[in-house]
Amino acid sequence: MGGTQRDPAPSRSEQAEAAEHETAKQRLLAQAEADRIPVDETTRAVPDRRWRRGQ
């Protein structure tokens, strides 16, 4: 009695919201790709100091 079934077809507002969500997702992915630094141009953030342990 308390459960209601949703219509199988999404409403206009749901379609608009889904389209906005997809647009925002694509914009974020494009921005992330533009900001990505190729691995060849990166350096280690923390130097490897294992060689100092024996000293």
C-alpha distance matrix in Angstrom:
0.0 3.8 5.6 7.7 10.8 14.1 16.9 19.5 22.3 22.8 23.4 27.0 26.6 25.2 28.2 30.6 29.3 29.7 33.2 34.2 33.1 35.2 38.1 38.1 37.9 40.9 42.8 42.4 43.5 46.5 47.4 47.2 49.4 51.9 52.1 52.4 55.8 57.3 57.9 61.6 61.8 60.2 61.9 60.8 59.2 60.6 63.9 64.4 66.7 66.8 70.6 71.4 70.2 73.5 75.5
3.8 0.0 3.8 6.6 10.1 12.9 16.2 18.8 21.4 21.3 21.8 25.2 24.3 22.9 26.1 28.3 26.7 27.3 30.8 31.6 30.4 32.6 35.5 35.2 35.2 38.3 40.0 39.5 40.7 43.7 44.5 44.3 46.6 49.0 49.0 49.5 52.8 54.4 55.1 58.8 58.8 57.2 58.9 57.7 56.1 57.4 60.8 61.4 63.7 63.9 67.7 68.4 67.2 70.7 72.6
5.6 3.8 0.0 3.8 6.7 9.7 13.1 15.4 18.1 18.2 19.2 22.8 22.1 20.3 23.3 25.8 24.3 24.4 28.0 29.0 27.7 29.7 32.7 32.7 32.4 35.4 37.4 36.9 37.9 40.9 41.9 41.6 43.8 46.3 46.5 46.8 50.2 51.7 52.3 56.0 56.2 54.7 56.5 55.5 54.0 55.4 58.8 59.3 61.7 61.9 65.6 66.5 65.4 68.8 70.8
7.7 6.6 3.8 0.0 3.8 6.5 9.6 12.3 14.9 15.1 15.9 19.5 19.2 17.6 20.4 23.0 21.9 22.2 25.6 26.8 25.8 27.8 30.7 30.9 30.9 33.6 35.6 35.5 36.6 39.4 40.5 40.5 42.6 45.0 45.5 45.9 49.4 50.9 51.8 55.4 55.6 54.3 56.3 55.5 54.1 55.8 59.2 59.8 62.4 62.8 66.4 67.3 66.5 69.9 71.9
10.8 10.1 6.7 3.8 0.0 3.8 6.6 8.8 11.7 12.5 13.9 17.7 17.9 15.9 18.3 21.2 20.4 20.2 23.4 25.1 24.2 25.7 28.7 29.3 29.0 31.5 33.8 33.9 34.6 37.4 38.9 38.9 40.6 43.2 43.9 44.2 47.7 49.0 50.0 53.6 53.9 52.7 54.9 54.3 53.1 54.9 58.2 58.8 61.5 61.8 65.4 66.5 65.8 69.2 71.2
14.1 12.9 9.7 6.5 3.8 0.0 3.8 6.3 8.5 8.7 10.3 14.0 14.3 12.2 14.5 17.5 16.9 16.7 19.8 21.6 20.9 22.3 25.2 26.0 25.9 28.3 30.5 30.9 31.7 34.2 35.8 36.0 37.7 40.1 41.0 41.4 45.0 46.4 47.6 51.1 51.3 50.3 52.7 52.2 51.1 53.1 56.4 57.2 60.0 60.5 64.0 65.2 64.6 68.0 69.9
16.9 16.2 13.1 9.6 6.6 3.8 0.0 3.8 5.4 6.9 8.5 12.2 13.4 11.7 13.2 16.4 16.6 16.2 18.9 21.1 20.9 21.9 24.7 26.0 26.0 28.0 30.3 31.1 31.7 34.0 35.8 36.3 37.8 40.1 41.3 41.8 45.5 46.7 48.1 51.5 51.8 51.1 53.6 53.4 52.4 54.6 57.8 58.7 61.7 62.2 65.6 66.9 66.5 69.9 71.8
19.5 18.8 15.4 12.3 8.8 6.3 3.8 0.0 3.8 6.4 9.4 12.7 14.3 11.9 12.5 16.2 16.5 15.2 17.7 20.4 20.0 20.4 23.3 25.0 24.6 26.2 28.9 29.7 30.0 32.3 34.4 34.7 35.8 38.3 39.7 40.0 43.6 44.6 45.9 49.3 49.8 49.2 51.8 51.7 51.0 53.2 56.2 57.0 60.1 60.5 63.8 65.4 65.0 68.3 70.3
22.3 21.4 18.1 14.9 11.7 8.5 5.4 3.8 0.0 3.8 6.5 9.4 11.6 9.6 9.5 13.2 14.1 13.1 15.0 17.9 18.0 18.3 20.9 22.9 22.9 24.3 26.8 28.0 28.4 30.3 32.5 33.2 34.3 36.5 38.1 38.6 42.3 43.4 45.0 48.3 48.6 48.2 51.0 51.2 50.4 52.9 55.9 56.9 60.1 60.7 63.9 65.5 65.3 68.7 70.5
22.8 21.3 18.2 15.1 12.5 8.7 6.9 6.4 3.8 0.0 3.8 6.7 8.1 5.8 6.3 9.8 10.5 9.8 12.1 14.6 14.7 15.6 18.0 19.7 20.0 21.7 23.9 25.0 25.8 27.7 29.6 30.5 31.8 33.8 35.3 36.0 39.8 41.1 42.8 46.1 46.2 45.8 48.5 48.7 47.8 50.2 53.4 54.5 57.7 58.5 61.7 63.1 63.0 66.5 68.2
23.4 21.8 19.2 15.9 13.9 10.3 8.5 9.4 6.5 3.8 0.0 3.8 5.4 5.1 6.2 8.6 9.8 10.5 12.3 14.2 15.2 16.5 18.3 19.9 20.9 22.6 24.3 25.7 26.9 28.6 30.2 31.4 32.9 34.6 36.0 37.2 41.0 42.6 44.5 47.7 47.5 47.1 49.9 50.2 49.1 51.7 54.9 56.3 59.4 60.3 63.6 64.8 64.9 68.4 69.9
27.0 25.2 22.8 19.5 17.7 14.0 12.2 12.7 9.4 6.7 3.8 0.0 3.8 5.4 5.0 6.1 8.5 9.8 10.5 12.2 14.0 15.3 16.4 18.2 19.7 21.0 22.4 24.2 25.6 26.9 28.4 30.1 31.5 32.8 34.4 35.9 39.7 41.4 43.5 46.6 46.3 46.1 49.0 49.5 48.4 51.2 54.4 56.0 59.1 60.3 63.5 64.7 64.9 68.5 69.9
26.6 24.3 22.1 19.2 17.9 14.3 13.4 14.3 11.6 8.1 5.4 3.8 0.0 3.8 5.4 5.0 6.0 8.5 9.8 10.4 12.0 14.1 15.1 16.3 18.1 19.9 20.9 22.3 24.1 25.6 26.7 28.3 30.1 31.4 32.6 34.2 38.0 39.9 42.0 45.2 44.6 44.2 47.0 47.4 46.1 48.8 52.1 53.8 56.8 58.1 61.3 62.3 62.6 66.2 67.5
25.2 22.9 20.3 17.6 15.9 12.2 11.7 11.9 9.6 5.8 5.1 5.4 3.8 0.0 3.8 5.4 5.0 6.1 8.5 9.8 10.3 12.2 14.1 15.2 16.2 18.3 19.8 20.9 22.3 24.2 25.5 26.7 28.4 30.1 31.3 32.5 36.3 38.0 39.9 43.2 42.8 42.3 45.0 45.3 44.1 46.7 50.0 51.4 54.5 55.6 58.8 60.0 60.1 63.6 65.1
28.2 26.1 23.3 20.4 18.3 14.5 13.2 12.5 9.5 6.3 6.2 5.0 5.4 3.8 0.0 3.8 5.4 5.1 6.2 8.6 9.8 10.6 12.2 14.2 15.2 16.5 18.3 19.9 21.0 22.5 24.3 25.6 26.9 28.6 30.2 31.3 35.1 36.7 38.8 41.9 41.7 41.5 44.4 44.9 44.0 46.7 49.9 51.3 54.6 55.7 58.8 60.1 60.4 63.9 65.4
30.6 28.3 25.8 23.0 21.2 17.5 16.4 16.2 13.2 9.8 8.6 6.1 5.0 5.4 3.8 0.0 3.8 5.4 5.1 6.1 8.5 9.9 10.5 12.2 14.1 15.3 16.4 18.3 19.9 21.0 22.4 24.2 25.7 26.9 28.5 30.0 33.8 35.7 38.0 41.0 40.4 40.3 43.3 43.9 42.8 45.8 49.0 50.7 53.8 55.2 58.2 59.5 59.9 63.4 64.7
29.3 26.7 24.3 21.9 20.4 16.9 16.6 16.5 14.1 10.5 9.8 8.5 6.0 5.0 5.4 3.8 0.0 3.8 5.4 5.1 6.1 8.6 9.8 10.5 12.1 14.2 15.2 16.4 18.2 19.9 20.9 22.3 24.2 25.6 26.7 28.2 32.0 34.0 36.1 39.2 38.7 38.2 41.0 41.4 40.1 42.9 46.2 47.9 51.0 52.3 55.4 56.5 56.9 60.4 61.7
29.7 27.3 24.4 22.2 20.2 16.7 16.2 15.2 13.1 9.8 10.5 9.8 8.5 6.1 5.1 5.4 3.8 0.0 3.8 5.5 5.0 6.2 8.6 9.9 10.4 12.3 14.2 15.3 16.4 18.3 19.9 20.9 22.5 24.3 25.6 26.7 30.4 32.1 34.0 37.3 37.0 36.6 39.5 39.9 38.9 41.7 44.8 46.3 49.5 50.7 53.7 55.1 55.4 58.9 60.3
33.2 30.8 28.0 25.6 23.4 19.8 18.9 17.7 15.0 12.1 12.3 10.5 9.8 8.5 6.2 5.1 5.4 3.8 0.0 3.8 5.4 5.1 6.1 8.6 9.8 10.6 12.3 14.2 15.3 16.5 18.3 19.9 21.1 22.5 24.3 25.6 29.4 31.0 33.3 36.3 35.9 35.9 39.0 39.8 38.9 41.9 45.0 46.6 49.9 51.2 54.2 55.6 56.1 59.6 60.9
34.2 31.6 29.0 26.8 25.1 21.6 21.1 20.4 17.9 14.6 14.2 12.2 10.4 9.8 8.6 6.1 5.1 5.5 3.8 0.0 3.8 5.5 5.0 6.1 8.5 9.9 10.5 12.2 14.2 15.3 16.4 18.2 19.9 21.0 22.4 24.1 27.8 29.9 32.2 35.2 34.5 34.3 37.3 38.1 37.0 40.0 43.2 45.0 48.2 49.8 52.7 53.9 54.5 58.0 59.2
33.1 30.4 27.7 25.8 24.2 20.9 20.9 20.0 18.0 14.7 15.2 14.0 12.0 10.3 9.8 8.5 6.1 5.0 5.4 3.8 0.0 3.8 5.5 5.2 6.1 8.7 9.9 10.6 12.2 14.2 15.3 16.4 18.3 19.9 21.0 22.3 26.0 28.0 30.0 33.2 32.7 32.2 35.0 35.5 34.4 37.3 40.5 42.2 45.3 46.7 49.7 50.9 51.4 54.9 56.2
35.2 32.6 29.7 27.8 25.7 22.3 21.9 20.4 18.3 15.6 16.5 15.3 14.1 12.2 10.6 9.9 8.6 6.2 5.1 5.5 3.8 0.0 3.8 5.4 5.0 6.1 8.6 9.9 10.5 12.2 14.1 15.2 16.4 18.3 19.9 20.8 24.6 26.1 28.3 31.4 31.1 31.0 34.0 34.8 34.1 37.0 40.0 41.6 44.9 46.2 49.1 50.6 51.1 54.6 55.9
38.1 35.5 32.7 30.7 28.7 25.2 24.7 23.3 20.9 18.0 18.3 16.4 15.1 14.1 12.2 10.5 9.8 8.6 6.1 5.0 5.5 3.8 0.0 3.8 5.4 5.2 6.2 8.7 9.9 10.6 12.3 14.2 15.4 16.5 18.3 19.9 23.6 25.4 28.0 30.8 30.2 30.4 33.5 34.6 33.8 37.0 40.0 41.8 45.2 46.7 49.5 50.9 51.7 55.1 56.3
38.1 35.2 32.7 30.9 29.3 26.0 26.0 25.0 22.9 19.7 19.9 18.2 16.3 15.2 14.2 12.2 10.5 9.9 8.6 6.1 5.2 5.4 3.8 0.0 3.8 5.5 5.0 6.2 8.6 9.8 10.5 12.2 14.2 15.2 16.3 18.1 21.8 24.0 26.4 29.4 28.5 28.3 31.3 32.1 31.1 34.2 37.3 39.3 42.5 44.2 47.0 48.2 49.0 52.5 53.5
37.9 35.2 32.4 30.9 29.0 25.9 26.0 24.6 22.9 20.0 20.9 19.7 18.1 16.2 15.2 14.1 12.1 10.4 9.8 8.5 6.1 5.0 5.4 3.8 0.0 3.8 5.4 5.2 6.2 8.6 9.9 10.5 12.3 14.2 15.3 16.3 20.1 21.9 24.0 27.1 26.7 26.3 29.3 30.0 29.2 32.2 35.2 36.9 40.2 41.7 44.5 45.9 46.6 50.0 51.3
40.9 38.3 35.4 33.6 31.5 28.3 28.0 26.2 24.3 21.7 22.6 21.0 19.9 18.3 16.5 15.3 14.2 12.3 10.6 9.9 8.7 6.1 5.2 5.5 3.8 0.0 3.8 5.5 5.1 6.1 8.5 9.8 10.5 12.2 14.2 15.2 18.9 20.4 22.9 25.8 25.4 25.6 28.9 30.0 29.6 32.8 35.6 37.3 40.7 42.3 44.9 46.4 47.4 50.7 51.9
42.8 40.0 37.4 35.6 33.8 30.5 30.3 28.9 26.8 23.9 24.3 22.4 20.9 19.8 18.3 16.4 15.2 14.2 12.3 10.5 9.9 8.6 6.2 5.0 5.4 3.8 0.0 3.8 5.5 5.1 6.1 8.6 9.9 10.5 12.2 14.1 17.8 19.9 22.7 25.3 24.4 24.6 27.9 29.2 28.5 31.9 34.7 36.8 40.1 42.0 44.5 45.8 47.0 50.4 51.3
42.4 39.5 36.9 35.5 33.9 30.9 31.1 29.7 28.0 25.0 25.7 24.2 22.3 20.9 19.9 18.3 16.4 15.3 14.2 12.2 10.6 9.9 8.7 6.2 5.2 5.5 3.8 0.0 3.8 5.4 5.0 6.0 8.5 9.8 10.4 12.0 15.7 18.1 20.4 23.4 22.4 22.1 25.2 26.2 25.3 28.5 31.5 33.5 36.8 38.6 41.3 42.5 43.5 47.0 47.9
43.5 40.7 37.9 36.6 34.6 31.7 31.7 30.0 28.4 25.8 26.9 25.6 24.1 22.3 21.0 19.9 18.2 16.4 15.3 14.2 12.2 10.5 9.9 8.6 6.2 5.1 5.5 3.8 0.0 3.8 5.4 5.1 6.1 8.6 9.9 10.4 14.1 15.8 18.1 21.1 20.7 20.6 23.8 24.9 24.6 27.8 30.5 32.3 35.7 37.3 39.9 41.4 42.4 45.8 46.9
46.5 43.7 40.9 39.4 37.4 34.2 34.0 32.3 30.3 27.7 28.6 26.9 25.6 24.2 22.5 21.0 19.9 18.3 16.5 15.3 14.2 12.2 10.6 9.8 8.6 6.1 5.1 5.4 3.8 0.0 3.8 5.5 5.1 6.2 8.7 9.9 13.5 15.2 18.1 20.6 19.9 20.5 23.9 25.6 25.4 28.9 31.3 33.3 36.8 38.6 40.9 42.5 43.8 47.1 48.0
47.4 44.5 41.9 40.5 38.9 35.8 35.8 34.4 32.5 29.6 30.2 28.4 26.7 25.5 24.3 22.4 20.9 19.9 18.3 16.4 15.3 14.1 12.3 10.5 9.9 8.5 6.1 5.0 5.4 3.8 0.0 3.8 5.4 5.0 6.1 8.5 12.0 14.6 17.4 19.9 18.6 18.9 22.1 23.7 23.1 26.7 29.3 31.6 35.0 37.0 39.3 40.6 42.1 45.4 46.1
47.2 44.3 41.6 40.5 38.9 36.0 36.3 34.7 33.2 30.5 31.4 30.1 28.3 26.7 25.6 24.2 22.3 20.9 19.9 18.2 16.4 15.2 14.2 12.2 10.5 9.8 8.6 6.0 5.1 5.5 3.8 0.0 3.8 5.4 5.1 6.0 9.7 12.1 14.5 17.4 16.4 16.2 19.4 20.7 20.2 23.6 26.3 28.3 31.7 33.6 36.0 37.4 38.7 42.0 42.9
49.4 46.6 43.8 42.6 40.6 37.7 37.8 35.8 34.3 31.8 32.9 31.5 30.1 28.4 26.9 25.7 24.2 22.5 21.1 19.9 18.3 16.4 15.4 14.2 12.3 10.5 9.9 8.5 6.1 5.1 5.4 3.8 0.0 3.8 5.5 5.1 8.6 10.1 13.0 15.5 14.9 15.5 19.0 20.8 21.0 24.4 26.7 28.6 32.2 33.9 36.1 37.8 39.2 42.4 43.3
51.9 49.0 46.3 45.0 43.2 40.1 40.1 38.3 36.5 33.8 34.6 32.8 31.4 30.1 28.6 26.9 25.6 24.3 22.5 21.0 19.9 18.3 16.5 15.2 14.2 12.2 10.5 9.8 8.6 6.2 5.0 5.4 3.8 0.0 3.8 5.6 8.4 10.5 13.9 15.8 14.5 15.5 19.1 21.3 21.3 25.0 27.1 29.4 32.9 35.0 36.9 38.5 40.2 43.3 44.0
52.1 49.0 46.5 45.5 43.9 41.0 41.3 39.7 38.1 35.3 36.0 34.4 32.6 31.3 30.2 28.5 26.7 25.6 24.3 22.4 21.0 19.9 18.3 16.3 15.3 14.2 12.2 10.4 9.9 8.7 6.1 5.1 5.5 3.8 0.0 3.8 6.4 9.6 12.5 14.6 12.7 13.0 16.3 18.3 17.9 21.6 24.0 26.4 29.8 32.0 34.1 35.4 37.1 40.3 40.8
52.4 49.5 46.8 45.9 44.2 41.4 41.8 40.0 38.6 36.0 37.2 35.9 34.2 32.5 31.3 30.0 28.2 26.7 25.6 24.1 22.3 20.8 19.9 18.1 16.3 15.2 14.1 12.0 10.4 9.9 8.5 6.0 5.1 5.6 3.8 0.0 3.8 6.4 9.0 11.6 10.4 10.6 14.1 15.9 16.1 19.7 21.9 24.0 27.5 29.5 31.5 33.1 34.7 37.8 38.6
55.8 52.8 50.2 49.4 47.7 45.0 45.5 43.6 42.3 39.8 41.0 39.7 38.0 36.3 35.1 33.8 32.0 30.4 29.4 27.8 26.0 24.6 23.6 21.8 20.1 18.9 17.8 15.7 14.1 13.5 12.0 9.7 8.6 8.4 6.4 3.8 0.0 3.8 6.3 8.3 6.7 7.1 10.8 13.1 13.8 17.5 19.1 21.3 24.8 27.0 28.7 30.4 32.2 35.2 35.8
57.3 54.4 51.7 50.9 49.0 46.4 46.7 44.6 43.4 41.1 42.6 41.4 39.9 38.0 36.7 35.7 34.0 32.1 31.0 29.9 28.0 26.1 25.4 24.0 21.9 20.4 19.9 18.1 15.8 15.2 14.6 12.1 10.1 10.5 9.6 6.4 3.8 0.0 3.8 5.4 5.6 7.0 10.7 13.2 14.9 18.1 19.2 20.9 24.6 26.4 27.9 30.0 31.9 34.6 35.4
57.9 55.1 52.3 51.8 50.0 47.6 48.1 45.9 45.0 42.8 44.5 43.5 42.0 39.9 38.8 38.0 36.1 34.0 33.3 32.2 30.0 28.3 28.0 26.4 24.0 22.9 22.7 20.4 18.1 18.1 17.4 14.5 13.0 13.9 12.5 9.0 6.3 3.8 0.0 3.8 5.4 5.3 8.3 10.4 12.6 15.4 16.3 17.6 21.3 22.8 24.4 26.6 28.4 31.1 32.1
61.6 58.8 56.0 55.4 53.6 51.1 51.5 49.3 48.3 46.1 47.7 46.6 45.2 43.2 41.9 41.0 39.2 37.3 36.3 35.2 33.2 31.4 30.8 29.4 27.1 25.8 25.3 23.4 21.1 20.6 19.9 17.4 15.5 15.8 14.6 11.6 8.3 5.4 3.8 0.0 3.8 5.7 8.2 11.0 13.8 16.5 16.5 17.8 21.4 23.1 24.0 26.4 28.6 30.9 31.7
61.8 58.8 56.2 55.6 53.9 51.3 51.8 49.8 48.6 46.2 47.5 46.3 44.6 42.8 41.7 40.4 38.7 37.0 35.9 34.5 32.7 31.1 30.2 28.5 26.7 25.4 24.4 22.4 20.7 19.9 18.6 16.4 14.9 14.5 12.7 10.4 6.7 5.6 5.4 3.8 0.0 3.8 6.9 10.3 12.4 15.5 15.9 18.0 21.4 23.6 24.6 26.4 28.8 31.3 31.8
60.2 57.2 54.7 54.3 52.7 50.3 51.1 49.2 48.2 45.8 47.1 46.1 44.2 42.3 41.5 40.3 38.2 36.6 35.9 34.3 32.2 31.0 30.4 28.3 26.3 25.6 24.6 22.1 20.6 20.5 18.9 16.2 15.5 15.5 13.0 10.6 7.1 7.0 5.3 5.7 3.8 0.0 3.8 6.8 8.7 11.9 12.7 14.9 18.3 20.6 22.0 23.6 25.8 28.6 29.1
61.9 58.9 56.5 56.3 54.9 52.7 53.6 51.8 51.0 48.5 49.9 49.0 47.0 45.0 44.4 43.3 41.0 39.5 39.0 37.3 35.0 34.0 33.5 31.3 29.3 28.9 27.9 25.2 23.8 23.9 22.1 19.4 19.0 19.1 16.3 14.1 10.8 10.7 8.3 8.2 6.9 3.8 0.0 3.8 6.3 8.8 9.1 11.5 14.7 17.2 18.4 20.0 22.3 25.0 25.4
60.8 57.7 55.5 55.5 54.3 52.2 53.4 51.7 51.2 48.7 50.2 49.5 47.4 45.3 44.9 43.9 41.4 39.9 39.8 38.1 35.5 34.8 34.6 32.1 30.0 30.0 29.2 26.2 24.9 25.6 23.7 20.7 20.8 21.3 18.3 15.9 13.1 13.2 10.4 11.0 10.3 6.8 3.8 0.0 3.8 5.4 6.1 8.3 11.7 14.1 15.8 17.2 19.2 22.2 22.7
59.2 56.1 54.0 54.1 53.1 51.1 52.4 51.0 50.4 47.8 49.1 48.4 46.1 44.1 44.0 42.8 40.1 38.9 38.9 37.0 34.4 34.1 33.8 31.1 29.2 29.6 28.5 25.3 24.6 25.4 23.1 20.2 21.0 21.3 17.9 16.1 13.8 14.9 12.6 13.8 12.4 8.7 6.3 3.8 0.0 3.8 6.5 9.5 12.2 15.0 17.1 17.7 19.5 22.8 23.1
60.6 57.4 55.4 55.8 54.9 53.1 54.6 53.2 52.9 50.2 51.7 51.2 48.8 46.7 46.7 45.8 42.9 41.7 41.9 40.0 37.3 37.0 37.0 34.2 32.2 32.8 31.9 28.5 27.8 28.9 26.7 23.6 24.4 25.0 21.6 19.7 17.5 18.1 15.4 16.5 15.5 11.9 8.8 5.4 3.8 0.0 3.8 6.5 8.7 11.5 13.9 14.2 15.8 19.2 19.5
63.9 60.8 58.8 59.2 58.2 56.4 57.8 56.2 55.9 53.4 54.9 54.4 52.1 50.0 49.9 49.0 46.2 44.8 45.0 43.2 40.5 40.0 40.0 37.3 35.2 35.6 34.7 31.5 30.5 31.3 29.3 26.3 26.7 27.1 24.0 21.9 19.1 19.2 16.3 16.5 15.9 12.7 9.1 6.1 6.5 3.8 0.0 3.8 6.0 9.1 10.7 11.4 13.6 16.6 16.9
64.4 61.4 59.3 59.8 58.8 57.2 58.7 57.0 56.9 54.5 56.3 56.0 53.8 51.4 51.3 50.7 47.9 46.3 46.6 45.0 42.2 41.6 41.8 39.3 36.9 37.3 36.8 33.5 32.3 33.3 31.6 28.3 28.6 29.4 26.4 24.0 21.3 20.9 17.6 17.8 18.0 14.9 11.5 8.3 9.5 6.5 3.8 0.0 3.8 5.8 7.8 9.3 11.0 13.9 14.8
66.7 63.7 61.7 62.4 61.5 60.0 61.7 60.1 60.1 57.7 59.4 59.1 56.8 54.5 54.6 53.8 51.0 49.5 49.9 48.2 45.3 44.9 45.2 42.5 40.2 40.7 40.1 36.8 35.7 36.8 35.0 31.7 32.2 32.9 29.8 27.5 24.8 24.6 21.3 21.4 21.4 18.3 14.7 11.7 12.2 8.7 6.0 3.8 0.0 3.8 5.4 5.7 7.6 10.6 11.2
66.8 63.9 61.9 62.8 61.8 60.5 62.2 60.5 60.7 58.5 60.3 60.3 58.1 55.6 55.7 55.2 52.3 50.7 51.2 49.8 46.7 46.2 46.7 44.2 41.7 42.3 42.0 38.6 37.3 38.6 37.0 33.6 33.9 35.0 32.0 29.5 27.0 26.4 22.8 23.1 23.6 20.6 17.2 14.1 15.0 11.5 9.1 5.8 3.8 0.0 3.8 5.4 5.7 8.5 10.3
70.6 67.7 65.6 66.4 65.4 64.0 65.6 63.8 63.9 61.7 63.6 63.5 61.3 58.8 58.8 58.2 55.4 53.7 54.2 52.7 49.7 49.1 49.5 47.0 44.5 44.9 44.5 41.3 39.9 40.9 39.3 36.0 36.1 36.9 34.1 31.5 28.7 27.9 24.4 24.0 24.6 22.0 18.4 15.8 17.1 13.9 10.7 7.8 5.4 3.8 0.0 3.8 5.7 6.9 8.3
71.4 68.4 66.5 67.3 66.5 65.2 66.9 65.4 65.5 63.1 64.8 64.7 62.3 60.0 60.1 59.5 56.5 55.1 55.6 53.9 50.9 50.6 50.9 48.2 45.9 46.4 45.8 42.5 41.4 42.5 40.6 37.4 37.8 38.5 35.4 33.1 30.4 30.0 26.6 26.4 26.4 23.6 20.0 17.2 17.7 14.2 11.4 9.3 5.7 5.4 3.8 0.0 3.8 5.6 5.5
70.2 67.2 65.4 66.5 65.8 64.6 66.5 65.0 65.3 63.0 64.9 64.9 62.6 60.1 60.4 59.9 56.9 55.4 56.1 54.5 51.4 51.1 51.7 49.0 46.6 47.4 47.0 43.5 42.4 43.8 42.1 38.7 39.2 40.2 37.1 34.7 32.2 31.9 28.4 28.6 28.8 25.8 22.3 19.2 19.5 15.8 13.6 11.0 7.6 5.7 5.7 3.8 0.0 3.8 5.6
73.5 70.7 68.8 69.9 69.2 68.0 69.9 68.3 68.7 66.5 68.4 68.5 66.2 63.6 63.9 63.4 60.4 58.9 59.6 58.0 54.9 54.6 55.1 52.5 50.0 50.7 50.4 47.0 45.8 47.1 45.4 42.0 42.4 43.3 40.3 37.8 35.2 34.6 31.1 30.9 31.3 28.6 25.0 22.2 22.8 19.2 16.6 13.9 10.6 8.5 6.9 5.6 3.8 0.0 3.8
75.5 72.6 70.8 71.9 71.2 69.9 71.8 70.3 70.5 68.2 69.9 69.9 67.5 65.1 65.4 64.7 61.7 60.3 60.9 59.2 56.2 55.9 56.3 53.5 51.3 51.9 51.3 47.9 46.9 48.0 46.1 42.9 43.3 44.0 40.8 38.6 35.8 35.4 32.1 31.7 31.8 29.1 25.4 22.7 23.1 19.5 16.9 14.8 11.2 10.3 8.3 5.5 5.6 3.8 0.0
